[in-house]
Amino acid sequence: MGILKKRVNEFPTPYTCMNAIRKGGMETKLSMVLMGFGNIVHGQMIKGLIYLAVEAAYIVFMVMAGANCIAMLPSLG
């Protein structure tokens, strides 16, 4: 019955999240904590600050209005 076959990864890659955590540099690990830290470490100040601002805006939105929107999801449809 060859219906259920094991999936084989046709394009294996060493770039996985676990490898990034284990083997990544300090900027990779910093970017996992807060977006933009890795850019700031590399001297890309504007780009890093933009990423930090976007993340801060997302957190503020989720605290102010997002939690209410998520709470209203069951009543859709």
C-alpha positions, 0 to 999 in steps of 0.5 A: 500500500504505498500511500503512507510514505516517509517524507524525505527532505530533498534539500537538507540544510544546516541552517536550523534554529537549533544550530543557530542557538548552538553554533551562532555568534553573540549577535545571533543570540542577542537577536533572539532576545530582542530584534535589532540587537544583532544589527546594533552589534554589527554597527547598523544602528538605524536598522537595529533601532527600527527593528527595536521600535517595531517590536516595541510598537507590537508589544504596546499594541498587544497590551493595549488592544491586542488582548481584547481582539484575541479575546473576541475571536471565539465570537467571529462567524 
